[in-house]
Protein backbone atom coordinates (compact mmCIF):
# COMPACT_ATOMS: atom_id res chain seq x y z
CA UNK A 1 0.00 0.00 0.00
CA UNK A 2 1.66 3.30 -1.08
CA UNK A 3 2.69 5.53 1.78
CA UNK A 4 4.39 8.87 2.29
CA UNK A 5 8.17 8.45 2.39
CA UNK A 6 9.55 9.44 5.79
CA UNK A 7 12.54 11.78 5.58
CA UNK A 8 15.29 10.83 8.04
CA UNK A 9 17.06 13.43 10.16
CA UNK A 10 20.33 13.31 12.05
CA UNK A 11 18.78 11.69 15.11
CA UNK A 12 16.85 8.87 13.45
CA UNK A 13 19.10 8.17 10.46
CA UNK A 14 20.46 4.92 11.97
CA UNK A 15 16.89 3.63 12.30
CA UNK A 16 16.03 4.36 8.68
CA UNK A 17 19.38 3.16 7.39
CA UNK A 18 18.79 -0.18 9.11
CA UNK A 19 15.33 -0.47 7.54
CA UNK A 20 16.92 -0.06 4.13
CA UNK A 21 19.06 -3.08 5.03
CA UNK A 22 15.95 -5.06 6.08
CA UNK A 23 16.83 -4.79 9.74
CA UNK A 24 14.64 -3.38 12.53
CA UNK A 25 16.55 -1.49 15.20
CA UNK A 26 15.07 0.44 18.07
CA UNK A 27 16.61 3.28 20.04
CA UNK A 28 17.95 1.94 23.32
CA UNK A 29 18.69 4.17 26.30
CA UNK A 30 21.11 2.20 28.45
CA UNK A 31 20.75 4.60 31.36
CA UNK A 32 17.30 3.11 31.97
CA UNK A 33 17.64 -0.07 29.88
CA UNK A 34 14.73 1.34 27.95
CA UNK A 35 13.71 0.81 24.34
CA UNK A 36 12.12 3.92 22.89
CA UNK A 37 10.10 4.48 19.76
CA UNK A 38 9.81 6.91 18.08
CA UNK A 39 13.39 7.89 18.77
CA UNK A 40 13.96 11.09 20.74
CA UNK A 41 16.87 13.25 21.83
CA UNK A 42 16.28 12.41 25.48
CA UNK A 43 15.52 9.25 27.42
CA UNK A 44 11.83 9.09 28.26
CA UNK A 45 12.69 7.37 31.50
CA UNK A 46 15.20 9.72 33.13
CA UNK A 47 15.53 12.63 30.72
CA UNK A 48 19.17 11.92 29.95
CA UNK A 49 20.49 13.44 26.74
CA UNK A 50 23.94 11.91 27.08
CA UNK A 51 24.76 10.25 23.78
CA UNK A 52 26.96 7.64 25.48
CA UNK A 53 23.73 6.29 26.98
CA UNK A 54 22.05 5.93 23.59
CA UNK A 55 22.48 3.04 21.18
CA UNK A 56 20.47 1.12 18.58
CA UNK A 57 19.33 -2.39 19.37
CA UNK A 58 18.37 -4.84 16.68
CA UNK A 59 15.14 -6.61 17.59
CA UNK A 60 13.62 -9.87 16.44
CA UNK A 61 10.85 -8.39 14.34
CA UNK A 62 8.27 -10.40 16.23
CA UNK A 63 5.25 -8.71 17.68
CA UNK A 64 1.62 -8.93 18.73
CA UNK A 65 -1.45 -6.99 17.61
CA UNK A 66 -2.49 -4.76 20.50
CA UNK A 67 -5.44 -3.02 18.87
CA UNK A 68 -6.56 -1.51 15.59
CA UNK A 69 -8.90 0.83 13.78
CA UNK A 70 -10.25 0.93 10.25
CA UNK A 71 -9.77 4.21 8.40
CA UNK A 72 -12.55 5.31 6.09
CA UNK A 73 -11.79 9.04 5.92
CA UNK A 74 -8.10 9.84 5.89
CA UNK A 75 -6.71 13.35 5.47
CA UNK A 76 -3.50 11.91 4.01
CA UNK A 77 -3.75 12.12 0.23
CA UNK A 78 -1.63 9.13 -0.73
CA UNK A 79 -3.68 6.79 1.50
CA UNK A 80 -7.11 7.83 0.29
CA UNK A 81 -7.17 5.57 -2.76
CA UNK A 82 -6.89 2.51 -0.52
CA UNK A 83 -9.71 3.38 1.89
CA UNK A 84 -10.96 1.66 3.93
CA UNK A 85 -7.77 0.24 5.38
CA UNK A 86 -6.61 -1.30 8.64
CA UNK A 87 -4.28 0.47 11.03
CA UNK A 88 -3.02 -1.85 13.74
CA UNK A 89 -0.92 -1.08 16.77
CA UNK A 90 1.84 -3.67 17.08
CA UNK A 91 3.65 -4.28 20.35
CA UNK A 92 7.19 -5.59 20.11
CA UNK A 93 8.12 -8.95 21.56
CA UNK A 94 11.16 -7.47 23.31
CA UNK A 95 9.10 -4.75 25.03
CA UNK A 96 5.31 -4.57 24.63
CA UNK A 97 5.49 -0.92 25.69
CA UNK A 98 7.03 -0.14 22.33
CA UNK A 99 4.33 0.17 19.69
CA UNK A 100 4.50 0.47 15.91
CA UNK A 101 1.81 1.09 13.32
CA UNK A 102 0.90 -1.30 10.52
CA UNK A 103 -1.56 -1.69 7.66
CA UNK A 104 -1.36 -5.46 8.13
CA UNK A 105 -0.78 -6.27 4.44
CA UNK A 106 -2.60 -9.38 3.33
CA UNK A 107 -5.32 -9.01 5.90
CA UNK A 108 -8.92 -8.20 4.90
CA UNK A 109 -10.41 -4.93 6.07
CA UNK A 110 -11.67 -5.16 9.65
CA UNK A 111 -10.49 -8.76 9.96
CA UNK A 112 -7.88 -8.07 12.58
CA UNK A 113 -7.25 -10.59 15.35
CA UNK A 114 -6.20 -8.67 18.46
CA UNK A 115 -3.56 -10.71 20.26
CA UNK A 116 -2.31 -12.48 17.11
CA UNK A 117 1.41 -12.86 16.47
CA UNK A 118 2.92 -10.80 13.65
CA UNK A 119 6.27 -10.63 11.87
CA UNK A 120 7.97 -7.58 10.39
CA UNK A 121 8.53 -7.11 6.67
CA UNK A 122 10.14 -4.14 4.93
CA UNK A 123 8.14 -2.10 2.45
CA UNK A 124 9.54 0.40 -0.01
CA UNK A 125 7.81 3.77 -0.13
CA UNK A 126 7.40 5.24 -3.60
CA UNK A 127 8.64 8.82 -3.33
CA UNK A 128 12.21 8.21 -2.17
CA UNK A 129 12.56 4.45 -1.92
CA UNK A 130 12.97 4.66 1.84
CA UNK A 131 11.84 1.42 3.43
CA UNK A 132 9.43 1.31 6.36
CA UNK A 133 8.42 -1.57 8.63
CA UNK A 134 5.20 -3.40 7.97
CA UNK A 135 3.78 -6.39 9.77
CA UNK A 136 2.05 -9.57 8.68
CA UNK A 137 0.02 -11.97 10.75
CA UNK A 138 1.87 -15.24 11.33
CA UNK A 139 -0.39 -18.08 10.33
CA UNK B 1 1.05 37.38 16.67
CA UNK B 2 1.94 39.44 19.75
CA UNK B 3 3.19 37.28 22.56
CA UNK B 4 0.67 36.44 25.24
CA UNK B 5 2.65 34.95 28.14
CA UNK B 6 2.48 31.24 28.85
CA UNK B 7 1.67 30.18 32.40
CA UNK B 8 4.36 28.55 34.52
CA UNK B 9 3.84 24.82 35.04
CA UNK B 10 3.70 25.50 38.78
CA UNK B 11 0.13 26.79 38.25
CA UNK B 12 -1.04 23.27 37.39
CA UNK B 13 -1.68 20.70 40.10
CA UNK B 14 -0.04 17.50 38.95
CA UNK B 15 1.15 15.83 42.16
CA UNK B 16 -0.16 12.31 42.67
CA UNK B 17 -1.56 13.31 46.04
CA UNK B 18 -1.68 17.10 45.86
CA UNK B 19 -3.49 17.68 49.15
CA UNK B 20 -6.36 20.06 49.63
CA UNK B 21 -6.18 22.95 47.14
CA UNK B 22 -4.85 25.94 49.03
CA UNK B 23 -7.48 28.19 47.43
CA UNK B 24 -10.44 25.85 47.79
CA UNK B 25 -13.64 27.91 47.83
CA UNK B 26 -11.77 31.21 47.54
CA UNK B 27 -12.36 31.69 43.81
CA UNK B 28 -15.78 31.85 42.18
CA UNK B 29 -17.39 32.00 38.76
CA UNK B 30 -19.97 34.78 38.63
CA UNK B 31 -20.63 35.50 34.97
CA UNK B 32 -21.20 33.64 31.72
CA UNK B 33 -21.24 35.02 28.19
CA UNK B 34 -21.70 33.16 24.91
CA UNK B 35 -21.69 34.64 21.44
CA UNK B 36 -22.80 32.94 18.29
CA UNK B 37 -22.35 29.58 16.69
CA UNK B 38 -21.78 28.94 13.03
CA UNK B 39 -20.48 26.06 10.99
CA UNK B 40 -17.93 28.34 9.29
CA UNK B 41 -16.88 31.96 9.17
CA UNK B 42 -18.90 33.99 6.64
CA UNK B 43 -16.05 36.42 6.03
CA UNK B 44 -17.69 39.41 7.69
CA UNK B 45 -16.21 41.62 10.37
CA UNK B 46 -19.23 41.24 12.64
CA UNK B 47 -18.84 37.47 12.64
CA UNK B 48 -15.08 37.18 12.85
CA UNK B 49 -13.75 35.43 15.91
CA UNK B 50 -12.44 38.67 17.35
CA UNK B 51 -15.85 40.32 17.23
CA UNK B 52 -17.49 37.29 18.82
CA UNK B 53 -14.84 37.24 21.55
CA UNK B 54 -15.52 40.86 22.41
CA UNK B 55 -19.24 40.17 22.54
CA UNK B 56 -18.81 37.10 24.74
CA UNK B 57 -16.63 39.02 27.20
CA UNK B 58 -19.10 41.89 27.37
CA UNK B 59 -21.93 39.47 28.05
CA UNK B 60 -19.96 37.79 30.84
CA UNK B 61 -19.21 41.15 32.42
CA UNK B 62 -22.85 42.20 32.19
CA UNK B 63 -24.04 38.84 33.50
CA UNK B 64 -21.85 39.26 36.56
CA UNK B 65 -22.91 42.87 36.95
CA UNK B 66 -19.39 44.22 37.37
CA UNK B 67 -17.91 47.47 36.16
CA UNK B 68 -15.56 46.72 33.23
CA UNK B 69 -13.00 48.96 34.87
CA UNK B 70 -12.85 46.46 37.74
CA UNK B 71 -11.59 43.71 35.44
CA UNK B 72 -7.88 43.34 36.06
CA UNK B 73 -7.15 40.03 34.35
CA UNK B 74 -7.79 38.12 31.16
CA UNK B 75 -6.86 34.52 30.46
CA UNK B 76 -7.42 33.23 26.96
CA UNK B 77 -6.28 30.60 24.52
CA UNK B 78 -4.48 32.40 21.72
CA UNK B 79 -5.08 29.52 19.32
CA UNK B 80 -8.61 29.60 17.93
CA UNK B 81 -8.39 26.93 15.27
CA UNK B 82 -10.61 23.89 15.07
CA UNK B 83 -8.00 22.46 12.72
CA UNK B 84 -8.44 25.03 9.94
CA UNK B 85 -5.42 27.28 9.47
CA UNK B 86 -5.27 30.33 7.26
CA UNK B 87 -3.96 28.95 3.96
CA UNK B 88 -0.55 30.18 2.90
CA UNK B 89 -0.93 32.79 0.19
CA UNK B 90 -4.62 33.41 0.80
CA UNK B 91 -5.43 37.09 0.78
CA UNK B 92 -6.25 38.53 4.19
CA UNK B 93 -9.49 40.56 4.10
CA UNK B 94 -8.21 44.00 4.99
CA UNK B 95 -11.75 45.39 5.20
CA UNK B 96 -12.22 43.12 8.22
CA UNK B 97 -8.80 43.90 9.66
CA UNK B 98 -9.40 47.63 9.43
CA UNK B 99 -12.63 47.44 11.43
CA UNK B 100 -10.56 46.76 14.55
CA UNK B 101 -7.61 48.15 16.41
CA UNK B 102 -5.11 45.75 14.95
CA UNK B 103 -1.91 44.38 16.42
CA UNK B 104 1.15 43.77 14.26
CA UNK B 105 -0.42 40.55 12.94
CA UNK B 106 -3.37 41.00 10.56
CA UNK B 107 -4.70 37.50 11.33
CA UNK B 108 -5.16 38.47 14.98
CA UNK B 109 -8.92 38.46 15.56
CA UNK B 110 -9.54 36.40 12.42
CA UNK B 111 -7.65 33.15 12.80
CA UNK B 112 -6.01 33.63 16.22
CA UNK B 113 -6.41 35.87 19.22
CA UNK B 114 -3.83 37.60 21.37
CA UNK B 115 -4.40 39.20 24.75
CA UNK B 116 -3.15 42.45 23.28
CA UNK B 117 -5.82 42.35 20.56
CA UNK B 118 -8.57 41.85 23.13
CA UNK B 119 -7.44 44.73 25.32
CA UNK B 120 -6.96 47.04 22.32
CA UNK B 121 -10.48 46.32 21.15
CA UNK B 122 -12.24 46.55 24.51
CA UNK B 123 -11.43 50.12 25.56
CA UNK B 124 -13.65 49.76 28.60
CA UNK B 125 -11.05 47.38 30.08
CA UNK B 126 -8.90 50.13 31.52
CA UNK B 127 -7.23 48.24 34.33
CA UNK B 128 -6.14 44.88 32.95
CA UNK B 129 -2.75 44.03 34.42
CA UNK B 130 -2.71 40.23 34.23
CA UNK B 131 -2.82 38.69 30.74
CA UNK B 132 -2.04 35.01 30.38
CA UNK B 133 -2.52 32.12 27.99
CA UNK B 134 -4.58 29.09 28.89
CA UNK B 135 -3.02 26.72 26.41
CA UNK B 136 -5.25 24.43 24.39
CA UNK B 137 -8.77 24.99 25.59
CA UNK B 138 -11.11 26.52 28.16
CA UNK B 139 -10.18 23.77 30.62
CA UNK B 140 -6.67 25.20 30.83
CA UNK B 141 -7.91 28.81 30.88
CA UNK B 142 -10.09 28.03 33.89
CA UNK B 143 -7.21 26.47 35.80
CA UNK B 144 -4.87 29.38 35.08
CA UNK B 145 -7.46 32.01 35.99
CA UNK B 146 -8.50 30.22 39.17
CA UNK B 147 -4.93 29.80 40.31
CA UNK B 148 -4.06 33.39 39.40
CA UNK B 149 -6.93 34.77 41.46
CA UNK B 150 -6.12 32.49 44.34
CA UNK B 151 -2.49 33.56 44.21
CA UNK B 152 -3.48 37.24 44.21
CA UNK B 153 -2.27 37.95 40.68
CA UNK B 154 -5.72 39.21 39.68
CA UNK B 155 -9.05 39.69 41.46
CA UNK B 156 -11.58 40.00 38.62
CA UNK B 157 -10.65 37.99 35.57
CA UNK B 158 -12.16 37.27 32.18
CA UNK B 159 -11.71 33.68 31.01
CA UNK B 160 -12.09 33.40 27.24
CA UNK B 161 -12.05 30.66 24.64
CA UNK B 162 -12.98 31.15 21.00
CA UNK B 163 -12.96 28.94 17.94
CA UNK B 164 -12.82 29.86 14.27
CA UNK B 165 -13.66 27.49 11.46
CA UNK B 166 -12.87 28.25 7.83
CA UNK B 167 -14.19 26.83 4.60
CA UNK B 168 -12.80 23.60 3.19
CA UNK B 169 -11.91 20.28 4.76
CA UNK B 170 -9.34 20.73 7.46
CA UNK B 171 -6.12 18.71 7.75
CA UNK B 172 -6.33 18.18 4.00
CA UNK B 173 -3.50 19.75 2.07
CA UNK B 174 -0.19 20.93 3.47
CA UNK B 175 2.15 18.15 4.59
CA UNK B 176 -0.67 15.60 4.33
CA UNK B 177 -0.79 16.10 0.56
CA UNK B 178 2.95 15.68 0.00
CA UNK B 179 4.70 12.48 -1.14
CA UNK B 180 7.24 12.73 1.69
CA UNK B 181 6.87 13.51 5.35
CA UNK B 182 9.27 15.02 7.90
CA UNK B 183 9.16 15.85 11.59
CA UNK B 184 7.11 13.97 14.15
CA UNK B 185 4.45 13.12 11.58
CA UNK B 186 6.89 10.77 9.86
CA UNK B 187 6.11 8.21 12.59
CA UNK B 188 2.37 8.21 11.96
CA UNK B 189 1.50 9.71 8.58
CA UNK B 190 2.67 6.78 6.46
CA UNK B 191 0.02 4.60 8.13
CA UNK B 192 -2.47 6.72 9.97
CA UNK B 193 -5.63 8.68 9.33
CA UNK B 194 -8.00 11.13 10.96
CA UNK B 195 -7.53 12.58 14.42
CA UNK B 196 -10.01 10.15 15.95
CA UNK B 197 -7.98 7.09 14.93
CA UNK B 198 -6.01 7.05 18.18
CA UNK B 199 -9.20 7.11 20.22
CA UNK B 200 -10.66 4.45 17.92
CA UNK B 201 -7.78 2.09 18.74
CA UNK B 202 -8.26 2.73 22.45
CA UNK B 203 -11.97 2.03 22.25
CA UNK B 204 -11.39 -1.07 20.13
CA UNK B 205 -9.10 -2.38 22.84
CA UNK B 206 -11.70 -1.42 25.45
CA UNK B 207 -14.39 -3.47 23.70
CA UNK B 208 -11.98 -6.40 23.41
CA UNK B 209 -10.91 -6.14 27.05
CA UNK B 210 -14.35 -5.76 28.60
CA UNK B 211 -16.55 -7.55 26.07
CA UNK B 212 -18.56 -4.49 24.99
CA UNK B 213 -19.89 -3.15 21.68
CA UNK B 214 -19.98 0.20 19.92
CA UNK B 215 -23.79 0.09 19.84
CA UNK B 216 -23.75 0.47 23.61
CA UNK B 217 -22.71 4.09 23.08
CA UNK B 218 -26.08 4.92 21.52
CA UNK B 219 -27.95 5.91 24.70
CA UNK B 220 -25.12 8.26 25.64
CA UNK B 221 -25.19 9.85 22.20
CA UNK B 222 -28.96 10.24 22.27
CA UNK B 223 -28.79 11.75 25.74
CA UNK B 224 -26.02 14.14 24.75
CA UNK B 225 -27.85 15.44 21.69
CA UNK B 226 -31.08 15.72 23.69
CA UNK B 227 -29.34 17.74 26.37
CA UNK B 228 -27.59 19.82 23.73
CA UNK B 229 -30.89 20.76 22.18
CA UNK B 230 -31.76 22.30 25.55
CA UNK B 231 -28.62 24.45 25.41
CA UNK B 232 -29.90 27.56 23.62
CA UNK B 233 -26.37 28.79 22.97
CA UNK B 234 -25.37 25.56 21.21
CA UNK B 235 -24.86 24.80 17.53
CA UNK B 236 -27.39 22.01 17.15
CA UNK B 237 -30.06 23.93 19.11
CA UNK B 238 -29.55 27.03 16.98
CA UNK B 239 -29.06 25.54 13.53
CA UNK B 240 -30.18 21.92 13.38
CA UNK B 241 -32.66 21.14 16.16
CA UNK B 242 -32.75 17.38 15.51
CA UNK B 243 -32.70 14.56 18.02
CA UNK B 244 -30.27 11.74 17.30
CA UNK B 245 -32.16 8.42 17.11
CA UNK B 246 -30.16 5.36 18.09
CA UNK B 247 -30.47 3.82 14.63
CA UNK B 248 -29.10 6.98 13.00
CA UNK B 249 -26.10 6.84 15.28
CA UNK B 250 -25.51 3.13 14.87
CA UNK B 251 -25.82 3.28 11.08
CA UNK B 252 -23.73 6.41 10.54
CA UNK B 253 -20.72 6.18 8.26
CA UNK B 254 -17.41 5.32 9.82
CA UNK B 255 -14.59 7.82 9.99
CA UNK B 256 -12.13 5.60 11.81
CA UNK B 257 -14.01 2.50 12.95
CA UNK B 258 -15.07 2.20 15.75
CA UNK B 259 -15.44 6.00 15.64
CA UNK B 260 -18.25 7.07 13.35
CA UNK B 261 -19.41 10.43 12.06
CA UNK B 262 -21.29 11.32 15.24
CA UNK B 263 -18.47 10.18 17.51
CA UNK B 264 -16.45 12.93 15.82
CA UNK B 265 -17.77 16.22 17.20
CA UNK B 266 -18.70 18.79 14.59
CA UNK B 267 -16.21 21.69 14.19
CA UNK B 268 -17.88 25.07 14.56
CA UNK B 269 -17.21 28.73 15.28
CA UNK B 270 -18.14 29.87 18.77
CA UNK B 271 -16.96 31.99 21.66
CA UNK B 272 -17.54 31.84 25.41
CA UNK B 273 -16.30 33.88 28.33
CA UNK B 274 -16.63 33.59 32.08
CA UNK B 275 -15.98 36.09 34.80
CA UNK B 276 -14.08 34.80 37.81
CA UNK B 277 -13.41 36.71 40.99
CA UNK B 278 -12.56 36.18 44.61
CA UNK B 279 -15.18 34.55 46.81
CA UNK B 280 -15.19 37.70 48.89
CA UNK B 281 -16.02 40.01 45.97
CA UNK B 282 -18.46 37.46 44.55
CA UNK B 283 -20.75 37.85 47.54
CA UNK B 284 -21.88 41.28 46.34
CA UNK B 285 -22.33 40.44 42.67
CA UNK B 286 -25.43 39.86 40.64
CA UNK B 287 -25.29 36.07 40.27
CA UNK B 288 -24.94 33.30 42.78
CA UNK B 289 -21.23 32.45 43.09
CA UNK B 290 -20.08 29.04 41.93
CA UNK B 291 -17.02 28.14 43.95
CA UNK B 292 -14.00 26.40 42.53
CA UNK B 293 -13.12 23.63 44.92
CA UNK B 294 -10.10 22.25 43.13
CA UNK B 295 -8.34 21.83 39.83
CA UNK B 296 -6.06 19.07 38.64
CA UNK B 297 -4.05 18.11 35.60
CA UNK B 298 -2.98 14.80 34.20
CA UNK B 299 0.72 14.62 33.42
CA UNK B 300 1.06 11.03 32.27
CA UNK B 301 3.52 10.75 29.42
CA UNK B 302 2.44 8.01 27.05
CA UNK B 303 5.21 5.83 25.68
CA UNK B 304 3.74 5.59 22.23
CA UNK B 305 3.09 8.05 19.44
CA UNK B 306 1.31 11.32 19.94
CA UNK B 307 -2.38 10.54 19.62
CA UNK B 308 -1.89 6.87 20.29
CA UNK B 309 -1.67 6.37 24.05
CA UNK B 310 -2.81 2.88 24.95
CA UNK B 311 -6.09 2.14 26.67
CA UNK B 312 -4.18 1.25 29.81
CA UNK B 313 -2.37 4.59 29.74
CA UNK B 314 -5.72 6.37 29.35
CA UNK B 315 -7.19 4.42 32.22
CA UNK B 316 -4.23 5.21 34.45
CA UNK B 317 -4.35 8.91 33.56
CA UNK B 318 -8.09 9.15 34.21
CA UNK B 319 -7.82 7.30 37.50
CA UNK B 320 -5.02 9.62 38.60
CA UNK B 321 -7.13 12.65 37.73
CA UNK B 322 -10.06 11.25 39.69
CA UNK B 323 -7.98 10.81 42.82
CA UNK B 324 -6.43 14.26 42.46
CA UNK B 325 -9.78 15.94 41.93
CA UNK B 326 -11.45 14.32 44.92
CA UNK B 327 -8.55 14.69 47.32
CA UNK B 328 -7.82 18.28 46.34
CA UNK B 329 -11.47 19.28 46.76
CA UNK B 330 -11.82 17.37 50.00
CA UNK B 331 -14.75 15.35 48.69
CA UNK B 332 -15.61 11.70 48.24
CA UNK B 333 -16.28 10.37 44.73
CA UNK B 334 -19.99 9.94 45.41
CA UNK B 335 -20.29 13.58 46.51
CA UNK B 336 -20.47 14.51 42.82
CA UNK B 337 -24.02 15.53 41.89
CA UNK B 338 -23.32 15.30 38.14
CA UNK B 339 -20.43 15.09 35.71
CA UNK B 340 -19.50 17.00 32.57
CA UNK B 341 -16.26 15.35 31.52
CA UNK B 342 -15.06 15.81 27.97
CA UNK B 343 -16.63 14.03 25.01
CA UNK B 344 -15.08 15.15 21.77
CA UNK B 345 -14.43 12.41 20.67
CA UNK B 346 -17.42 10.82 22.31
CA UNK B 347 -15.74 7.47 22.90
CA UNK B 348 -13.33 8.67 25.51
CA UNK B 349 -16.08 10.03 27.72
CA UNK B 350 -16.15 6.41 28.85
CA UNK B 351 -12.56 6.63 30.10
CA UNK B 352 -13.05 9.99 31.80
CA UNK B 353 -16.21 8.82 33.54
CA UNK B 354 -14.68 5.59 34.80
CA UNK B 355 -11.67 7.51 36.12
CA UNK B 356 -13.94 9.37 38.54
CA UNK B 357 -14.87 6.06 40.23
CA UNK B 358 -18.19 7.61 41.17
CA UNK B 359 -21.66 6.22 41.72
CA UNK B 360 -20.52 2.63 41.25
CA UNK B 361 -18.97 3.18 37.82
CA UNK B 362 -15.55 1.55 37.74
CA UNK B 363 -13.36 0.15 34.98
CA UNK B 364 -15.39 -1.47 32.24
CA UNK B 365 -18.70 -0.23 33.67
CA UNK B 366 -19.51 2.96 31.77
CA UNK B 367 -21.23 1.40 28.78
CA UNK B 368 -23.41 -0.68 31.10
CA UNK B 369 -24.24 2.50 33.00
CA UNK B 370 -25.30 4.12 29.73
CA UNK B 371 -28.02 1.46 29.34
CA UNK B 372 -29.75 2.82 32.48
CA UNK B 373 -31.14 6.25 33.24
CA UNK B 374 -28.42 8.85 32.63
CA UNK B 375 -30.78 11.73 31.89
CA UNK B 376 -31.03 15.03 33.74
CA UNK B 377 -33.77 13.39 35.82
CA UNK B 378 -31.58 10.53 36.99
CA UNK B 379 -29.89 10.32 40.40
CA UNK B 380 -26.52 10.93 38.72
CA UNK B 381 -26.92 12.83 35.43
CA UNK B 382 -24.29 12.03 32.81
CA UNK B 383 -23.13 14.98 30.71
CA UNK B 384 -26.18 17.20 31.33
CA UNK B 385 -24.47 19.81 29.14
CA UNK B 386 -24.61 17.50 26.15
CA UNK B 387 -20.98 18.41 25.65
CA UNK B 388 -19.41 18.71 22.23
CA UNK B 389 -21.70 15.98 20.96
CA UNK B 390 -24.76 17.99 21.92
CA UNK B 391 -23.62 21.47 20.91
CA UNK B 392 -20.51 21.32 18.70
CA UNK B 393 -16.76 21.29 19.18
CA UNK B 394 -15.87 23.99 21.65
CA UNK B 395 -14.74 22.15 24.76
CA UNK B 396 -16.62 24.68 26.88
CA UNK B 397 -20.28 23.64 27.11
CA UNK B 398 -19.42 21.36 30.02
CA UNK B 399 -17.96 24.21 32.03
CA UNK B 400 -20.84 26.58 31.29
CA UNK B 401 -23.24 23.85 32.34
CA UNK B 402 -21.47 23.25 35.65
CA UNK B 403 -21.75 26.95 36.45
CA UNK B 404 -25.36 27.22 35.36
CA UNK B 405 -26.48 23.98 37.03
CA UNK B 406 -25.08 25.09 40.38
CA UNK B 407 -26.56 28.57 39.97
CA UNK B 408 -29.91 27.00 39.13
CA UNK B 409 -29.85 28.74 35.73
CA UNK B 410 -29.57 25.72 33.43
CA UNK B 411 -33.15 26.19 32.24
CA UNK B 412 -34.60 23.11 30.58
CA UNK B 413 -31.35 21.25 31.32
CA UNK B 414 -31.61 21.80 35.07
CA UNK B 415 -30.98 18.48 36.77
CA UNK B 416 -33.52 17.04 39.20
CA UNK B 417 -31.15 16.35 42.05
CA UNK B 418 -29.65 19.29 43.94
CA UNK B 419 -26.68 20.53 41.91
CA UNK B 420 -24.19 20.86 44.72
CA UNK B 421 -20.93 19.60 43.26
CA UNK B 422 -20.04 19.10 39.60
CA UNK B 423 -16.91 18.25 37.67
CA UNK B 424 -15.76 19.19 34.20
CA UNK B 425 -12.61 19.12 32.15
CA UNK B 426 -10.62 17.70 29.32
CA UNK B 427 -9.74 17.41 26.59
CA UNK B 428 -7.93 14.12 26.10
CA UNK B 429 -7.69 11.36 28.71
CA UNK B 430 -3.95 12.07 28.89
CA UNK B 431 -2.84 15.66 29.33
CA UNK B 432 -6.08 17.38 30.32
CA UNK B 433 -7.15 19.91 32.94
CA UNK B 434 -10.12 19.43 35.22
CA UNK B 435 -12.15 21.47 37.73
CA UNK B 436 -14.46 20.71 40.64
CA UNK B 437 -17.25 23.25 41.11
CA UNK B 438 -19.39 23.69 44.24
CA UNK B 439 -22.42 25.56 45.51
CA UNK B 440 -20.65 26.06 48.82
CA UNK B 441 -17.03 27.12 49.41
CA UNK B 442 -16.60 24.41 52.04
Interface residues (C-beta under 8 A of the other chain):
Chain A: X3 X4 X5 X6 X7 X9 X36 X37 X38 X44 X66 X67 X68 X69 X70 X71 X72 X73 X74 X75 X76 X77 X78 X79 X84 X87 X89 X97 X98 X99 X101 X102 X103 X110 X114 X125 X126 X127 X128 X132
Chain B: X169 X170 X171 X172 X176 X177 X178 X179 X180 X181 X182 X184 X186 X187 X188 X189 X190 X191 X192 X193 X194 X197 X200 X201 X202 X204 X205 X208 X253 X254 X255 X256 X257 X258 X259 X301 X303 X304 X305 X308 X310 X311
